[in-house]
Amino acid sequence: MSKTKTVFFCQNCGVQSLKWIGKCPSCGEWNTYVEEVVERDKDQKWNRQTDRKQSKPILISEIQYEQESRKDTNNDELNRVLGGGMVPGSLVLIGGEPGIGKSTLMLQIALHIKNCKVLYVSGEESEQQIKMRAERIGSNNNECYILTETSTQQIFQEIVKISPDLLVIDSIQTLQTNIIDSSAGSISQIKECAAEMQHYAKLSGTPVFLIGHITKDGNLAGPKLLEHMVDTVLQFEGDRNYGYRILRSVKNRFGSTSELGIYEMQGSGLREVSNPSEILLSQRDENLSGTAIAATIEGMRPMLIETQSLVSSAAYGTPQRSSTGFETKRLGMLLAVLEKRHGFRLGVKDVFLNIAGGIRVDDPAIDLAVICSILSSNEDIAISAKDCFAAEVGLSGEIRPVNRIDQRIAEADKLGFERIFISKYNLKGLELKKYNIEIIAVSNVEQVFSKLFG
């Protein structure tokens, strides 16, 4: 019998140490080290070297490249985020807050995917609970198998019997392997179970989806190594006060990391939102001050969003700066530009900014819309609902060009907008005749102000 080996792990960042440490040298947290058994008798360890291919060095010029074949998930939004569909042998990790809809999304994929044998492994719900959810969603797949098990050894025994084309694990924190003598959800268990799933995916060519929990800070629970092991990391997010959910790609070895998919949570499951502008533009009967429409792009998808601002006198002496869905530091920078370069006295006023629809936007092309909404609220003059904006604002107050301006203009034209404000430096190479929308080119904030408010 070999001696039992124990190691101390940091529960916050996953760094290991041979002895207990009060303060973690990696993340700086106190009292986060716990002792875990990482290896028992080697005779009991599962041998993962079976059927391993012999590797040898090869010149890069001699490597034969073939385009990977992707499997359609029968879900356009998920296909877009994955880069065109599931890649054989890929390991995908989906994280999100409790109750956001991770299990619903994966069960919906398992039930609606065509010509695919699916094994859905749940360590959190019973078979009856999954059946109730499946009846609410609606089942079209007669080859969807449900397994309620947490032991990886038992799971692999069933995998050998069924030979699925797609494996879903709900969730990776509930799995437990006999190789590691520690409780489920511990750092060593998560790492070893993920390694076994990775080995199975690469050896068999079967796509594997892992559902993961997140911590109170919003990060994926478990060691950071988990995110490095998988091929794709998807973040499922959304505001509980809204019925809309956003599937965002954080890491993707087979596609872009800037794509996102949008869903609407309904009683019958998640509905795909093919036109994001329908949820990001609020419906109102009359024009109100403080609102402006911005043409933004997420990945390959152009969409129009509504920025809402409220400017009022500071009631408590110290002006407040608050933003929802937009970076607060960038808001402060834009306010400083208006104050310093253009003479608008906003330093003694409260400024509140909100991106409608509960979405968070990082595209600098919405700068001009943010400034226009702030000025509209400050002057209490409404901006026409048929105007939209697509430009970045520099520190000197100039209107800077943005990329893919033709797609932004085409989206605004398609949705019926009459005018779009862009940088004059974006006019080079732009065919104005093919658009029905009026394109107004500006170079500074004063020009925008005079055209909007006279």
C-alpha positions in Angstrom: 0.0 0.0 0.0 1.3 3.4 -0.9 1.1 6.2 1.6 -1.9 8.5 1.3 -0.9 11.9 -0.1 -2.5 15.1 1.1 -2.1 18.6 -0.3 -3.5 22.0 0.9 -5.5 23.9 -1.7 -6.6 27.5 -1.7 -10.4 27.4 -2.1 -10.4 30.9 -3.8 -7.8 30.5 -6.6 -6.8 26.8 -6.5 -3.1 27.2 -5.7 -1.7 24.2 -3.8 0.8 24.0 -1.0 2.5 21.1 0.9 1.6 22.8 4.2 -1.1 25.1 5.6 -0.6 28.8 5.0 -2.6 31.6 6.6 -2.5 34.0 3.7 -2.5 32.7 0.1 0.5 34.1 -1.8 -1.4 34.1 -5.1 -4.7 35.8 -4.4 -3.9 37.3 -1.0 -7.0 35.9 0.8 -6.8 34.7 4.4 -7.8 31.3 5.8 -8.7 29.7 2.5 -6.4 26.7 2.6 -8.0 23.3 3.2 -6.4 19.9 3.3 -7.5 17.3 0.7 -6.4 13.8 -0.1 -5.2 13.9 -3.7 -4.0 10.3 -4.3 -4.7 6.9 -2.7 -3.3 3.5 -3.5 -2.0 3.6 -7.1 -3.4 0.2 -7.7 -6.9 1.7 -7.4 -6.2 4.6 -9.8 -8.1 4.5 -13.1 -5.6 4.1 -16.0 -6.3 6.8 -18.5 -3.4 5.8 -20.8 -5.4 3.1 -22.6 -5.6 3.4 -26.3 -3.5 6.5 -26.3 -2.0 7.3 -29.7 1.7 7.3 -30.1 2.8 10.9 -30.8 6.0 11.9 -32.7 7.3 15.2 -34.0 6.2 16.3 -37.4 7.1 19.3 -39.6 4.3 21.9 -39.7 4.5 22.0 -43.5 3.7 18.3 -43.5 0.5 18.6 -41.4 -2.6 17.9 -43.3 -5.3 20.5 -42.3 -8.9 19.6 -42.6 -11.9 21.8 -41.9 -13.6 20.5 -38.7 -17.1 19.3 -39.3 -19.7 20.8 -36.9 -22.9 19.4 -35.6 -26.0 21.5 -35.8 -27.6 22.0 -32.4 -30.9 23.1 -33.9 -30.5 26.3 -32.0 -29.3 29.3 -34.0 -28.3 31.4 -31.1 -26.1 28.6 -29.6 -24.7 27.8 -33.0 -23.7 31.4 -33.4 -21.9 31.6 -30.1 -20.1 28.3 -30.6 -18.9 29.5 -34.0 -21.2 27.5 -36.3 -22.1 24.4 -34.2 -20.6 21.7 -32.0 -17.1 20.6 -32.8 -16.6 16.8 -32.4 -14.5 16.1 -29.3 -14.9 19.6 -27.9 -15.4 20.3 -24.2 -17.7 23.2 -23.5 -18.3 24.8 -20.0 -21.4 26.8 -19.4 -21.6 29.0 -16.2 -24.2 31.3 -14.7 -26.1 32.3 -11.6 -28.5 29.9 -9.9 -31.9 29.9 -11.6 -30.7 31.8 -14.7 -31.7 28.9 -17.0 -28.5 26.8 -17.6 -30.2 23.4 -17.1 -33.3 24.6 -19.1 -31.0 25.6 -22.0 -29.1 22.3 -22.1 -32.2 20.2 -21.7 -33.9 22.1 -24.5 -30.9 21.4 -26.7 -30.9 17.7 -25.7 -34.6 17.4 -26.6 -34.7 19.4 -29.8 -31.4 18.3 -31.5 -32.0 16.2 -34.6 -30.4 12.8 -35.4 -28.4 12.7 -32.3 -28.3 10.3 -29.3 -28.0 12.4 -26.1 -27.0 11.3 -22.6 -28.1 13.9 -20.0 -26.4 13.3 -16.7 -27.8 15.1 -13.7 -26.4 15.1 -10.2 -28.8 17.8 -8.9 -32.3 16.8 -10.0 -34.3 13.6 -9.9 -35.6 11.9 -13.0 -39.2 13.0 -12.2 -38.0 16.7 -11.9 -36.3 16.5 -15.3 -39.4 14.8 -16.8 -41.6 17.7 -15.6 -39.3 20.2 -17.2 -39.1 18.2 -20.4 -42.9 18.2 -20.7 -43.1 21.9 -20.2 -40.4 22.5 -22.9 -41.8 19.9 -25.3 -39.8 16.8 -26.5 -38.9 16.0 -30.1 -35.9 13.7 -29.5 -36.7 10.1 -28.8 -33.1 9.3 -28.2 -32.5 11.5 -25.1 -31.4 9.4 -22.2 -31.6 10.7 -18.6 -29.1 9.5 -15.9 -29.1 10.7 -12.3 -25.6 9.8 -11.1 -22.6 11.5 -9.6 -19.9 8.8 -9.7 -17.8 9.1 -12.8 -17.1 5.4 -12.9 -20.8 4.6 -13.1 -21.3 7.3 -15.7 -18.6 5.8 -17.9 -20.1 2.4 -17.6 -23.4 3.7 -18.9 -21.6 5.6 -21.7 -20.1 2.4 -22.9 -23.5 0.8 -23.1 -25.3 3.8 -24.9 -22.4 5.3 -27.0 -24.0 8.8 -27.1 -23.4 11.4 -29.7 -23.6 14.2 -27.2 -23.0 14.2 -23.4 -24.3 16.8 -21.0 -23.1 17.0 -17.4 -25.3 18.9 -14.9 -23.2 19.9 -13.0 -19.4 19.4 -12.9 -19.4 20.4 -9.2 -21.6 17.4 -8.3 -19.4 14.7 -9.9 -17.1 12.6 -7.8 -14.4 10.1 -8.8 -13.0 7.2 -6.7 -9.5 8.2 -7.6 -9.6 11.2 -5.2 -10.6 10.7 -1.6 -12.4 14.0 -1.0 -15.9 15.4 -1.1 -17.7 16.4 -4.3 -17.2 20.0 -5.3 -13.7 20.2 -3.9 -10.9 21.6 -6.0 -9.2 18.3 -6.5 -12.5 16.5 -7.4 -13.5 19.2 -10.0 -10.0 19.1 -11.5 -9.9 15.2 -11.8 -13.5 14.8 -13.0 -13.0 17.5 -15.7 -9.8 15.8 -16.7 -11.7 12.5 -17.1 -14.4 14.2 -19.2 -11.7 15.9 -21.3 -10.0 12.5 -21.9 -13.3 10.9 -23.0 -14.2 13.8 -25.3 -10.8 13.8 -27.1 -10.6 10.0 -27.3 -14.1 9.3 -28.5 -14.8 12.5 -30.5 -18.0 13.1 -28.6 -18.9 16.8 -27.7 -19.3 17.2 -23.9 -21.2 20.1 -22.3 -20.4 20.8 -18.6 -22.7 23.0 -16.6 -20.7 24.9 -13.9 -21.6 26.9 -10.8 -20.3 30.3 -10.1 -19.1 32.0 -6.9 -20.6 35.0 -5.2 -18.1 37.2 -7.2 -19.5 35.9 -10.5 -16.5 33.7 -11.3 -16.7 30.0 -12.2 -16.4 27.9 -9.1 -13.4 25.6 -8.8 -9.8 26.1 -9.9 -8.8 28.4 -12.7 -7.3 25.3 -14.3 -10.9 24.2 -15.2 -11.3 27.1 -17.7 -7.9 26.3 -19.2 -8.8 22.7 -19.7 -12.0 23.2 -21.7 -12.2 24.3 -25.3 -15.0 26.8 -24.8 -16.3 28.8 -21.9 -19.8 30.3 -22.2 -21.4 32.7 -19.7 -25.1 32.6 -19.3 -26.2 35.9 -17.8 -29.2 38.2 -17.4 -31.1 40.4 -15.0 -33.7 38.7 -12.9 -36.0 41.7 -13.3 -36.1 41.0 -17.1 -37.2 37.9 -19.0 -34.2 38.1 -21.3 -31.0 36.0 -21.1 -27.6 36.5 -22.9 -25.3 33.7 -23.8 -21.8 35.2 -24.1 -18.6 33.5 -25.3 -15.7 34.1 -22.9 -13.3 31.6 -24.5 -13.6 29.7 -27.8 -10.8 27.7 -29.4 -13.0 27.1 -32.5 -14.6 30.5 -33.0 -14.9 34.2 -32.0 -15.2 35.3 -28.4 -17.2 38.4 -29.2 -20.4 36.6 -30.3 -23.5 36.5 -28.1 -26.9 34.8 -28.2 -30.1 36.3 -26.8 -33.0 34.3 -25.4 -36.3 35.2 -23.8 -37.3 33.1 -20.8 -40.9 31.9 -21.2 -43.1 29.2 -19.5 -42.3 26.8 -22.3 -38.6 27.3 -22.2 -36.1 29.7 -23.8 -37.2 31.5 -27.0 -34.5 32.5 -29.4 -34.5 36.3 -30.1 -33.4 36.7 -33.8 -33.8 40.5 -33.8 -32.2 41.9 -30.6 -33.4 45.4 -31.3 -36.9 44.3 -30.4 -35.9 44.0 -26.7 -33.3 46.8 -26.6 -35.6 49.5 -27.9 -38.4 50.5 -25.5 -41.9 51.2 -26.8 -43.2 54.7 -26.0 -46.0 56.8 -27.3 -44.2 60.2 -27.0 -40.7 61.5 -27.2 -39.1 62.2 -23.9 -35.8 64.0 -23.1 -32.8 61.9 -22.1 -33.1 59.1 -24.6 -30.9 58.4 -27.6 -30.5 55.3 -29.9 -27.0 53.9 -30.5 -26.0 51.5 -33.3 -23.7 48.9 -31.8 -22.2 45.6 -32.9 -21.6 42.5 -30.8 -19.5 39.9 -32.7 -21.0 39.7 -36.2 -24.4 41.0 -35.1 -25.4 44.7 -35.5 -28.2 45.9 -33.2 -29.7 49.2 -31.9 -29.9 49.9 -28.2 -31.4 52.7 -26.2 -29.4 54.8 -23.8 -31.4 56.7 -21.1 -30.0 59.6 -19.1 -31.2 61.7 -16.2 -29.4 64.9 -15.3 -30.6 66.8 -12.2 -29.3 69.3 -9.6 -27.3 67.6 -6.9 -29.5 67.5 -3.8 -26.9 66.6 -1.2 -23.9 68.7 -2.3 -21.8 65.9 -3.8 -22.8 65.1 -7.4 -23.6 61.4 -8.1 -22.4 59.4 -11.1 -24.3 56.2 -11.6 -24.5 53.9 -14.7 -26.2 50.6 -15.4 -24.9 48.6 -18.3 -22.1 51.1 -19.1 -18.7 51.6 -17.5 -18.8 54.2 -14.8 -15.3 55.4 -15.5 -16.0 56.0 -19.1 -19.1 57.9 -18.2 -16.9 60.2 -16.0 -14.5 60.7 -18.9 -17.3 61.7 -21.2 -18.7 64.1 -18.6 -15.2 65.6 -18.2 -15.0 66.1 -22.0 -18.3 68.0 -22.0 -17.2 70.1 -19.1 -13.7 70.9 -20.2 -13.9 71.1 -24.0 -17.4 72.3 -24.6 -18.4 74.3 -21.5 -21.4 72.4 -20.3 -21.7 72.8 -16.6 -22.4 69.3 -15.4 -19.9 69.1 -12.5 -22.6 70.2 -10.0 -25.3 67.9 -11.3 -26.3 64.3 -10.7 -26.0 62.1 -13.8 -27.6 58.7 -14.1 -27.2 56.5 -17.1 -29.0 53.3 -18.1 -28.8 50.9 -21.0 -32.3 49.7 -21.7 -33.0 46.0 -21.8 -30.6 45.0 -19.0 -27.7 44.5 -21.4 -24.1 45.5 -20.8 -22.3 47.2 -23.7 -18.5 47.8 -24.1 -18.6 49.1 -27.7 -17.0 52.6 -27.8 -19.4 53.5 -30.7 -22.2 54.3 -28.2 -20.2 57.3 -26.8 -22.0 59.8 -29.1 -25.4 58.4 -28.1 -24.5 58.6 -24.4 -23.4 62.3 -24.8 -26.5 63.2 -26.7 -28.8 61.6 -24.2 -27.0 63.5 -21.4 -27.3 66.8 -23.2 -31.0 66.1 -24.1 -31.8 65.5 -20.4 -29.7 68.6 -19.3 -31.5 70.9 -21.9 -34.9 69.0 -21.4 -35.3 68.8 -25.2 -36.3 65.4 -26.7 -34.3 63.8 -29.5 -36.4 62.5 -32.4 -37.1 58.8 -32.1 -36.0 58.5 -35.8 -32.4 59.6 -35.0 -29.6 57.2 -34.1 -25.8 57.6 -33.4 -22.7 55.6 -34.2 -19.4 57.3 -33.2 -16.7 57.4 -30.6 -15.8 60.6 -28.7 -12.2 61.4 -28.0 -10.6 63.3 -25.1 -10.3 66.4 -27.2 -14.0 66.3 -28.0 -13.6 65.1 -31.6 -16.0 62.6 -33.1 -13.9 59.6 -34.0 -14.7 56.9 -36.6 -15.8 53.3 -35.7 -15.4 50.0 -37.5 -18.0 48.3 -39.7 -20.0 51.5 -40.1 -21.8 50.1 -43.2 -23.4 47.3 -41.1 -24.5 49.8 -38.5 -26.1 52.1 -41.1 -27.8 49.1 -42.9 -29.3 48.0 -39.6 -30.7 51.5 -38.8 -32.0 51.8 -42.3 -33.8 48.4 -42.0 -35.5 49.4 -38.8 -36.9 52.6 -40.3 -34.7 55.3 -38.8 -34.5 58.5 -40.8 -31.1 59.9 -39.7 -27.9 58.5 -38.4 -25.0 60.6 -37.0 -21.5 59.3 -37.8 -18.0 60.7 -37.9 -17.0 62.5 -41.1 -13.9 60.3 -41.2 -16.2 57.3 -41.8 -17.4 58.7 -45.2 -14.3 57.4 -47.0 -15.2 54.5 -49.2 -18.9 54.6 -48.1 -21.6 54.3 -50.8 -24.3 56.7 -49.7 -26.7 56.1 -52.6 -27.5 52.5 -51.5 -29.1 53.7 -48.2 -32.5 55.4 -47.8 -31.5 56.8 -44.4 -30.0 60.3 -44.2 -26.3 60.1 -43.1 -25.1 63.2 -41.1 -21.3 63.4 -40.8 -20.0 65.4 -37.9 -16.5 66.2 -36.5 -17.2 67.6 -33.0 -19.8 67.7 -30.3 -20.8 71.4 -31.2 -22.0 70.3 -34.6 -24.1 67.5 -33.2 -25.6 69.9 -30.6 -26.5 72.5 -33.2 -28.1 70.0 -35.5 -30.2 68.4 -32.7 -31.1 71.3 -30.5 -30.6 74.3 -32.8 
